């Protein structure tokens, strides 16, 4: 049994991810553009201070978030479809999250 039997519903369900990707890409583009302009103005005015990026904390946070999300999605996709290609939607973030956690564990500055 198909969840969305109406052709209009199928079109709407297919358009939602496309709109989300386009909106997200546009948002990221303008964020990068405005951040670049702000940095260039700060350099020109002599007020630029490089950001102090904490790589171990970032890898820990990203690893924990991706591992948790990937674990939940993996369990969900196993329950819905069993072992199939849709399982990659959960296994990929799980593997990336575990990679971040391993990096955090073994990283020595």
N, C-alpha and C positions, 0 to 999 in steps of 0.2 A: 504494500500500500504506500503510495506516494504522499508525503506530508503536504505538499503544495500542489494541488491538482489543477488549479486555475492558471492559465498562461500568464495572466497579468501578475499573479502572485510570484510566479517563477521569475519574471522580468525584474520585479521590484527586489526580490531576494538576490538576484545576480548583480543589480546595480549598487546595492548598499556597500559592498566591499570596495568597489571601484571609486565611489564618491569618497569613502574614508581614506583611501590611499592618495587620491588627488588632493584632498584637503590637508592631510598630514604632510605630504610633500611640499605643498605651497607654504604651509606654516614653517616648516624647517628651512626652506629657502629664504624666506624673509627674516627669520631669526638670524641665520648666518650672515645675511647681507647687512642687517642693522648692527650686529655685533662687530662685523668687520669695520663698518664706518665709525662706530664708537671707538674702537681701538685705534684706528688711524687718526682720529681727532685728538685722542689722548696723547699719542706719540707726538703729534704736531705741537700740542700745547705743553709738552714736557711733564705731563701728569700720569704717564703710563707706569703701572706696576704690574709685572707678570703675576698671573694667578698661581697660587701654590696648590697644585693638584696632588691629592693624597691617593696614590695608586693602590696601596694595600686596602684602604677602607673602601674604595670604589669596587675593587674586585670582590671583597667580602659581601658588600651590599648587593651587587649585581648577581653574584653567585647564589646568594640565599634566595633572592626574588625569582630568578630564572629556574632554580632547582625546584622550588615550591610550585610554581606555575606549571612547569613541565611535568612534575609528578602528578598533579591533579589532572592535567589534560591527558596524560598517558593512561591513567586509570579510567577516565571518562571514555576515551576512545576504545579501550579494550572492552568496556562494558557495552558500548553501543555497537561496534562493528567487529569486535574480536581482533585477531591478528590480520591487519590489512595495511594498505598504504596510507590510510588516514591516520594511522598510529604515529607516523612521522611528525604530525602536528604537535605531538606531546613529547616525543623522544628527542627531537632536535633541541628545544629549549632546555630539556633536562640535561642533555649532554653538554651544552654550552654552560649551563649553570654549574655543573660538576667541574668543568674545566676551569671556570673562574675560581671556584673554591680550592681546587688543587693549586692553581697559581698563587692564591693568597697564602696557602699553607707552605709552599716551597720558596716563595719570594723572600730574598734576603738583600736589602739595600746596601 
